[in-house]
Amino acid sequence: MNRVFAISETFYDILIVKGKPIAACPGGSMLNCSVSLGRAGIPVSFISEFAHDKVGDMIHDLLVENNVATKHLFRFHGNSPLALAFLDHRNEATYQFYDEFPQERLIIEIPDFASDDIVMFGSILSVTKETRKELESIIHAAKDAGSTIIYDPNFRRSQLPLLHDIKPMIMKNISYSDIVRASHEDMRMIHGCSNAEEAYGFVLENGCDHLMYTTSSEGVHLKTPLLSKYYKVPTIETVSTVGAGDNFDAGLAYMLYSKGINSINSVSESNWDEIIRMATDFASHVCMSTDNYISNTFASGLKKIEH
């Protein structure tokens, strides 16, 4: 692959355990993915929006320090968004968000996409009416160029009251995509799906035929027109699940890039096995710390990629 582009909202995450903050770092689903990919040596650009304030400068500095291209960021006057992540006894998070945005949103120069690019998008920004026109312009440009498009709904419980308005956008996002990566919680809340078969049916109905359905510690289901396979995941001691799904996505992009896969329809079962294994390794590693991204030590152990 030539480049990876990752599109989502940005937050400054504060982790809360038993009423006390224990850690803080820049976050947002595709920011986490971007930083991990940058550390892994993948040419990645982050497309997002946050403020020209001290928090925004911290976020920008983290991206630059980790080799993430920042050409396609929209920075505005005001305050950068905050996310409070409350960890329960299983170290799984529920969220409370604080944000305020200007009237103009996501005003960026659309990248010159190519057929060997990977474009990843999802989470809150992908179902925000105020940025919908701008986001769809970006996705249409990527699709017209023949880029591989990966969608992660990353649906939040706090969005449930808005589901009636959000669901048509989720369905449209699926139709744009070559791969959907969704958790069992995502699919249950979005469409009442109780298993991988039901989730795949929903994704197929909306125009995408490749699904990676993750079920936390219960494993991963891969669904394609040619393959239906279940993968166990290793048992680990979890510290935080905040960046788990985001880093599964990063591991997926890392492997598509490293293998130079331009057409997912031609991926063999053995290659899918390697892809899922690496995606799981990325996610498991991040779950064992309070960071939202893979460590430099983990990244240094990855095979060096030359394109």
C-alpha positions as a Markdown table, in Angstrom:
| # | Residue | x | y | z |
|---|---|---|---|---|
| 1 | Met | 0.0 | 0.0 | 0.0 |
| 2 | Asn | 1.1 | 3.6 | -0.6 |
| 3 | Arg | -0.4 | 5.4 | 2.4 |
| 4 | Val | -3.0 | 5.1 | 5.2 |
| 5 | Phe | -5.5 | 7.8 | 6.0 |
| 6 | Ala | -7.4 | 7.7 | 9.2 |
| 7 | Ile | -10.5 | 9.9 | 9.9 |
| 8 | Ser | -12.3 | 10.4 | 13.2 |
| 9 | Glu | -13.0 | 12.9 | 16.0 |
| 10 | Thr | -10.3 | 13.8 | 18.4 |
| 11 | Phe | -10.5 | 13.9 | 22.2 |
| 12 | Tyr | -8.2 | 14.4 | 25.1 |
| 13 | Asp | -9.0 | 11.3 | 27.2 |
| 14 | Ile | -9.0 | 11.3 | 31.0 |
| 15 | Leu | -9.2 | 7.8 | 32.6 |
| 16 | Ile | -11.2 | 7.6 | 35.8 |
| 17 | Val | -11.0 | 4.7 | 38.3 |
| 18 | Lys | -13.0 | 4.7 | 41.5 |
| 19 | Gly | -13.7 | 8.4 | 41.1 |
| 20 | Lys | -10.1 | 9.5 | 40.6 |
| 21 | Pro | -8.2 | 10.3 | 37.4 |
| 22 | Ile | -5.4 | 7.8 | 36.8 |
| 23 | Ala | -4.1 | 8.8 | 33.4 |
| 24 | Ala | -4.6 | 11.2 | 30.5 |
| 25 | Cys | -3.6 | 11.2 | 26.9 |
| 26 | Pro | -4.8 | 12.3 | 23.4 |
| 27 | Gly | -7.5 | 10.0 | 22.1 |
| 28 | Gly | -10.2 | 9.4 | 19.5 |
| 29 | Ser | -10.6 | 6.1 | 17.7 |
| 30 | Met | -8.6 | 6.9 | 14.6 |
| 31 | Leu | -6.1 | 9.1 | 16.4 |
| 32 | Asn | -5.2 | 6.0 | 18.5 |
| 33 | Cys | -5.0 | 4.0 | 15.3 |
| 34 | Ser | -2.8 | 6.7 | 13.6 |
| 35 | Val | -0.3 | 6.9 | 16.4 |
| 36 | Ser | 0.1 | 3.1 | 16.6 |
| 37 | Leu | 0.6 | 3.0 | 12.8 |
| 38 | Gly | 3.1 | 5.9 | 12.9 |
| 39 | Arg | 5.1 | 4.1 | 15.6 |
| 40 | Ala | 5.0 | 0.9 | 13.5 |
| 41 | Gly | 6.6 | 2.8 | 10.6 |
| 42 | Ile | 3.5 | 3.0 | 8.3 |
| 43 | Pro | 3.0 | 6.3 | 6.3 |
| 44 | Val | -0.2 | 7.6 | 7.9 |
| 45 | Ser | -2.1 | 10.8 | 7.8 |
| 46 | Phe | -4.7 | 11.8 | 10.4 |
| 47 | Ile | -7.8 | 13.7 | 9.3 |
| 48 | Ser | -9.7 | 15.4 | 12.1 |
| 49 | Glu | -10.5 | 18.6 | 14.0 |
| 50 | Phe | -9.5 | 20.1 | 17.3 |
| 51 | Ala | -8.7 | 23.6 | 18.7 |
| 52 | His | -5.8 | 26.0 | 18.6 |
| 53 | Asp | -5.4 | 25.7 | 22.4 |
| 54 | Lys | -2.9 | 24.1 | 24.8 |
| 55 | Val | -4.7 | 20.8 | 24.7 |
| 56 | Gly | -4.7 | 20.9 | 20.9 |
| 57 | Asp | -1.0 | 21.7 | 20.8 |
| 58 | Met | -0.4 | 18.6 | 23.0 |
| 59 | Ile | -2.4 | 16.5 | 20.6 |
| 60 | His | -0.6 | 17.9 | 17.6 |
| 61 | Asp | 2.8 | 17.4 | 19.2 |
| 62 | Leu | 2.0 | 13.7 | 19.9 |
| 63 | Leu | 1.1 | 13.2 | 16.3 |
| 64 | Val | 4.2 | 14.8 | 15.0 |
| 65 | Glu | 6.4 | 12.9 | 17.5 |
| 66 | Asn | 5.0 | 9.7 | 16.2 |
| 67 | Asn | 5.4 | 10.3 | 12.5 |
| 68 | Val | 1.7 | 11.0 | 11.8 |
| 69 | Ala | 1.2 | 13.5 | 9.0 |
| 70 | Thr | -0.9 | 16.5 | 10.1 |
| 71 | Lys | -1.5 | 18.3 | 6.7 |
| 72 | His | -5.2 | 17.4 | 6.8 |
| 73 | Leu | -6.2 | 18.7 | 10.3 |
| 74 | Phe | -8.8 | 21.4 | 10.8 |
| 75 | Arg | -7.9 | 23.5 | 13.8 |
| 76 | Phe | -10.3 | 26.1 | 15.2 |
| 77 | His | -10.4 | 28.8 | 17.8 |
| 78 | Gly | -12.0 | 27.5 | 21.0 |
| 79 | Asn | -11.5 | 24.5 | 23.3 |
| 80 | Ser | -10.4 | 21.0 | 22.2 |
| 81 | Pro | -12.9 | 18.2 | 23.1 |
| 82 | Leu | -12.5 | 16.2 | 26.3 |
| 83 | Ala | -13.6 | 12.6 | 27.0 |
| 84 | Leu | -13.9 | 11.1 | 30.5 |
| 85 | Ala | -13.5 | 7.3 | 30.4 |
| 86 | Phe | -14.9 | 5.7 | 33.6 |
| 87 | Leu | -13.3 | 2.2 | 34.0 |
| 88 | Asp | -15.4 | -0.4 | 35.8 |
| 89 | His | -14.3 | -3.5 | 37.8 |
| 90 | Arg | -13.4 | -5.3 | 34.5 |
| 91 | Asn | -11.5 | -2.2 | 33.3 |
| 92 | Glu | -14.0 | -1.6 | 30.6 |
| 93 | Ala | -14.9 | 2.0 | 29.9 |
| 94 | Thr | -18.1 | 4.1 | 29.7 |
| 95 | Tyr | -17.7 | 7.6 | 28.4 |
| 96 | Gln | -18.8 | 11.2 | 29.0 |
| 97 | Phe | -17.9 | 13.8 | 26.3 |
| 98 | Tyr | -17.4 | 17.5 | 26.5 |
| 99 | Asp | -17.1 | 19.5 | 23.3 |
| 100 | Glu | -18.0 | 22.7 | 21.5 |
| 101 | Phe | -17.4 | 23.3 | 17.9 |
| 102 | Pro | -17.6 | 26.3 | 15.5 |
| 103 | Gln | -20.2 | 26.6 | 12.8 |
| 104 | Glu | -17.6 | 25.6 | 10.1 |
| 105 | Arg | -16.3 | 22.1 | 10.6 |
| 106 | Leu | -13.7 | 19.8 | 9.0 |
| 107 | Ile | -12.5 | 22.4 | 6.4 |
| 108 | Ile | -9.5 | 20.6 | 4.9 |
| 109 | Glu | -7.9 | 20.0 | 1.5 |
| 110 | Ile | -9.1 | 16.6 | 0.3 |
| 111 | Pro | -6.1 | 14.3 | -0.2 |
| 112 | Asp | -5.2 | 13.1 | -3.7 |
| 113 | Phe | -6.1 | 9.4 | -3.0 |
| 114 | Ala | -4.7 | 6.5 | -5.0 |
| 115 | Ser | -5.8 | 3.0 | -5.6 |
| 116 | Asp | -3.2 | 1.6 | -3.3 |
| 117 | Asp | -4.2 | 3.7 | -0.3 |
| 118 | Ile | -6.1 | 2.5 | 2.7 |
| 119 | Val | -8.7 | 4.9 | 4.1 |
| 120 | Met | -10.1 | 4.2 | 7.6 |
| 121 | Phe | -13.0 | 6.1 | 9.2 |
| 122 | Gly | -15.6 | 5.7 | 11.9 |
| 123 | Ser | -16.8 | 6.6 | 15.3 |
| 124 | Ile | -18.6 | 9.8 | 16.3 |
| 125 | Leu | -17.4 | 11.9 | 13.4 |
| 126 | Ser | -18.7 | 9.4 | 10.9 |
| 127 | Val | -22.3 | 10.0 | 12.1 |
| 128 | Thr | -22.2 | 13.8 | 12.8 |
| 129 | Lys | -24.7 | 15.8 | 10.8 |
| 130 | Glu | -22.6 | 18.9 | 11.0 |
| 131 | Thr | -19.6 | 17.2 | 9.3 |
| 132 | Arg | -21.5 | 14.9 | 7.0 |
| 133 | Lys | -21.1 | 16.8 | 3.8 |
| 134 | Glu | -17.4 | 17.2 | 4.3 |
| 135 | Leu | -16.8 | 13.6 | 5.4 |
| 136 | Glu | -18.8 | 12.2 | 2.4 |
| 137 | Ser | -16.7 | 14.4 | 0.0 |
| 138 | Ile | -13.6 | 12.8 | 1.4 |
| 139 | Ile | -15.0 | 9.2 | 1.3 |
| 140 | His | -16.3 | 9.7 | -2.3 |
| 141 | Ala | -12.9 | 10.9 | -3.4 |
| 142 | Ala | -11.2 | 7.8 | -1.9 |
| 143 | Lys | -13.8 | 5.5 | -3.4 |
| 144 | Asp | -13.5 | 7.1 | -6.8 |
| 145 | Ala | -9.7 | 6.5 | -6.6 |
| 146 | Gly | -10.2 | 2.8 | -5.8 |
| 147 | Ser | -8.7 | 3.1 | -2.3 |
| 148 | Thr | -9.5 | 0.3 | 0.2 |
| 149 | Ile | -12.0 | 1.6 | 2.7 |
| 150 | Ile | -12.4 | 0.3 | 6.2 |
| 151 | Tyr | -15.3 | 1.4 | 8.5 |
| 152 | Asp | -15.5 | 1.0 | 12.3 |
| 153 | Pro | -18.8 | 2.3 | 13.7 |
| 154 | Asn | -17.3 | 2.3 | 17.3 |
| 155 | Phe | -20.9 | 3.1 | 18.5 |
| 156 | Arg | -21.2 | 4.5 | 22.0 |
| 157 | Arg | -24.0 | 3.8 | 24.5 |
| 158 | Ser | -24.5 | 7.6 | 24.8 |
| 159 | Gln | -25.5 | 7.7 | 21.2 |
| 160 | Leu | -28.5 | 5.3 | 21.7 |
| 161 | Pro | -31.0 | 8.2 | 22.1 |
| 162 | Leu | -29.9 | 9.5 | 18.7 |
| 163 | Leu | -30.0 | 6.1 | 16.9 |
| 164 | His | -33.1 | 6.9 | 14.8 |
| 165 | Asp | -31.1 | 9.8 | 13.2 |
| 166 | Ile | -27.7 | 8.1 | 13.2 |
| 167 | Lys | -28.6 | 4.7 | 11.8 |
| 168 | Pro | -29.2 | 5.8 | 8.2 |
| 169 | Met | -25.7 | 7.3 | 8.2 |
| 170 | Ile | -24.2 | 4.1 | 9.6 |
| 171 | Met | -25.9 | 2.1 | 6.9 |
| 172 | Lys | -24.5 | 4.5 | 4.2 |
| 173 | Asn | -21.1 | 4.2 | 5.8 |
| 174 | Ile | -21.2 | 0.5 | 5.5 |
| 175 | Ser | -22.2 | 0.8 | 1.8 |
| 176 | Tyr | -19.0 | 2.8 | 1.1 |
| 177 | Ser | -16.8 | 0.2 | 2.7 |
| 178 | Asp | -14.7 | -2.7 | 1.6 |
| 179 | Ile | -14.3 | -4.0 | 5.2 |
| 180 | Val | -16.4 | -3.3 | 8.3 |
| 181 | Arg | -14.8 | -4.0 | 11.7 |
| 182 | Ala | -17.4 | -3.9 | 14.4 |
| 183 | Ser | -17.7 | -5.2 | 18.0 |
| 184 | His | -20.5 | -7.3 | 19.3 |
| 185 | Glu | -21.6 | -4.3 | 21.3 |
| 186 | Asp | -21.7 | -2.1 | 18.2 |
| 187 | Met | -23.9 | -4.5 | 16.3 |
| 188 | Arg | -26.2 | -5.2 | 19.2 |
| 189 | Met | -26.9 | -1.5 | 19.9 |
| 190 | Ile | -27.1 | -0.5 | 16.2 |
| 191 | His | -29.3 | -3.4 | 14.9 |
| 192 | Gly | -30.1 | -5.8 | 17.7 |
| 193 | Cys | -27.7 | -8.4 | 16.4 |
| 194 | Ser | -26.9 | -11.2 | 18.9 |
| 195 | Asn | -24.2 | -13.1 | 16.9 |
| 196 | Ala | -21.8 | -12.9 | 14.0 |
| 197 | Glu | -24.3 | -14.4 | 11.5 |
| 198 | Glu | -26.9 | -11.7 | 12.2 |
| 199 | Ala | -24.2 | -9.0 | 12.1 |
| 200 | Tyr | -22.9 | -10.2 | 8.8 |
| 201 | Gly | -26.5 | -10.3 | 7.4 |
| 202 | Phe | -26.9 | -6.6 | 8.4 |
| 203 | Val | -23.6 | -5.6 | 6.8 |
| 204 | Leu | -24.4 | -7.6 | 3.6 |
| 205 | Glu | -27.8 | -6.0 | 3.3 |
| 206 | Asn | -26.1 | -2.6 | 3.3 |
| 207 | Gly | -23.5 | -3.4 | 0.6 |
| 208 | Cys | -20.3 | -4.7 | 2.3 |
| 209 | Asp | -19.3 | -8.3 | 2.1 |
| 210 | His | -16.3 | -8.4 | 4.5 |
| 211 | Leu | -16.9 | -8.2 | 8.3 |
| 212 | Met | -14.5 | -8.6 | 11.2 |
| 213 | Tyr | -16.8 | -9.1 | 14.2 |
| 214 | Thr | -14.9 | -8.8 | 17.5 |
| 215 | Thr | -16.3 | -10.1 | 20.8 |
| 216 | Ser | -13.8 | -8.8 | 23.3 |
| 217 | Ser | -12.1 | -11.7 | 25.1 |
| 218 | Glu | -14.5 | -14.2 | 23.4 |
| 219 | Gly | -12.6 | -14.0 | 20.0 |
| 220 | Val | -13.0 | -12.7 | 16.5 |
| 221 | His | -15.3 | -13.8 | 13.7 |
| 222 | Leu | -14.2 | -13.2 | 10.1 |
| 223 | Lys | -17.0 | -13.2 | 7.4 |
| 224 | Thr | -16.3 | -12.9 | 3.7 |
| 225 | Pro | -18.0 | -14.3 | 0.6 |
| 226 | Leu | -15.4 | -17.2 | 0.6 |
| 227 | Leu | -14.7 | -17.7 | 4.3 |
| 228 | Ser | -16.4 | -17.9 | 7.6 |
| 229 | Lys | -13.9 | -18.4 | 10.4 |
| 230 | Tyr | -13.6 | -18.0 | 14.2 |
| 231 | Tyr | -10.4 | -17.1 | 16.0 |
| 232 | Lys | -9.6 | -17.4 | 19.7 |
| 233 | Val | -7.8 | -14.6 | 21.4 |
| 234 | Pro | -5.2 | -14.9 | 24.1 |
| 235 | Thr | -6.1 | -14.6 | 27.8 |
| 236 | Ile | -4.5 | -11.4 | 29.2 |
| 237 | Glu | -4.6 | -9.3 | 32.3 |
| 238 | Thr | -6.5 | -6.2 | 31.2 |
| 239 | Val | -5.6 | -2.7 | 32.5 |
| 240 | Ser | -7.8 | -0.7 | 30.1 |
| 241 | Thr | -9.9 | -1.5 | 27.1 |
| 242 | Val | -10.1 | 2.1 | 25.8 |
| 243 | Gly | -7.8 | 1.6 | 22.8 |
| 244 | Ala | -8.6 | -2.1 | 22.1 |
| 245 | Gly | -10.8 | -1.8 | 19.0 |
| 246 | Asp | -8.8 | 1.1 | 17.6 |
| 247 | Asn | -5.6 | -0.9 | 17.7 |
| 248 | Phe | -7.3 | -4.0 | 16.2 |
| 249 | Asp | -8.0 | -1.6 | 13.3 |
| 250 | Ala | -4.3 | -0.5 | 13.4 |
| 251 | Gly | -3.1 | -4.1 | 13.2 |
| 252 | Leu | -5.5 | -4.7 | 10.3 |
| 253 | Ala | -4.1 | -1.7 | 8.4 |
| 254 | Tyr | -0.6 | -2.6 | 9.3 |
| 255 | Met | -0.9 | -6.1 | 7.7 |
| 256 | Leu | -2.8 | -4.9 | 4.6 |
| 257 | Tyr | 0.0 | -2.4 | 4.0 |
| 258 | Ser | 2.9 | -4.8 | 4.8 |
| 259 | Lys | 1.5 | -7.4 | 2.4 |
| 260 | Gly | 0.7 | -4.9 | -0.3 |
| 261 | Ile | -2.9 | -6.1 | -0.5 |
| 262 | Asn | -4.8 | -4.0 | -3.0 |
| 263 | Ser | -7.8 | -6.3 | -3.5 |
| 264 | Ile | -9.3 | -7.9 | -0.4 |
| 265 | Asn | -11.3 | -10.3 | -2.6 |
| 266 | Ser | -8.0 | -12.1 | -3.4 |
| 267 | Val | -6.8 | -12.5 | 0.2 |
| 268 | Ser | -6.1 | -16.2 | 1.0 |
| 269 | Glu | -7.2 | -17.9 | 4.2 |
| 270 | Ser | -3.6 | -18.1 | 5.4 |
| 271 | Asn | -3.2 | -14.4 | 4.9 |
| 272 | Trp | -6.4 | -13.7 | 6.7 |
| 273 | Asp | -5.0 | -15.8 | 9.6 |
| 274 | Glu | -1.9 | -13.7 | 9.7 |
| 275 | Ile | -3.9 | -10.4 | 9.5 |
| 276 | Ile | -6.3 | -11.4 | 12.4 |
| 277 | Arg | -3.4 | -12.6 | 14.5 |
| 278 | Met | -1.5 | -9.3 | 14.1 |
| 279 | Ala | -4.7 | -7.2 | 14.7 |
| 280 | Thr | -5.3 | -9.2 | 17.9 |
| 281 | Asp | -1.7 | -8.7 | 19.0 |
| 282 | Phe | -2.0 | -5.0 | 18.6 |
| 283 | Ala | -5.3 | -4.9 | 20.6 |
| 284 | Ser | -4.0 | -7.2 | 23.3 |
| 285 | His | -0.8 | -5.2 | 23.8 |
| 286 | Val | -2.7 | -2.0 | 24.3 |
| 287 | Cys | -5.2 | -3.6 | 26.8 |
| 288 | Met | -2.3 | -4.3 | 29.1 |
| 289 | Ser | -1.5 | -0.6 | 29.7 |
| 290 | Thr | -3.3 | 2.8 | 30.2 |
| 291 | Asp | -2.0 | 4.0 | 26.9 |
| 292 | Asn | -4.2 | 4.2 | 23.8 |
| 293 | Tyr | -1.5 | 3.1 | 21.4 |
| 294 | Ile | 1.2 | 0.4 | 21.0 |
| 295 | Ser | 4.4 | 1.1 | 22.8 |
| 296 | Asn | 7.6 | 1.9 | 21.0 |
| 297 | Thr | 9.1 | -1.3 | 22.3 |
| 298 | Phe | 6.2 | -3.3 | 20.7 |
| 299 | Ala | 6.6 | -1.3 | 17.5 |
| 300 | Ser | 10.4 | -2.0 | 17.4 |
| 301 | Gly | 9.7 | -5.7 | 17.4 |
| 302 | Leu | 7.6 | -5.6 | 14.3 |
| 303 | Lys | 9.1 | -6.6 | 11.0 |
| 304 | Lys | 10.5 | -3.6 | 9.1 |
| 305 | Ile | 8.5 | -2.7 | 6.0 |
| 306 | Glu | 10.0 | -1.3 | 2.9 |
| 307 | His | 7.8 | -0.1 | 0.0 |
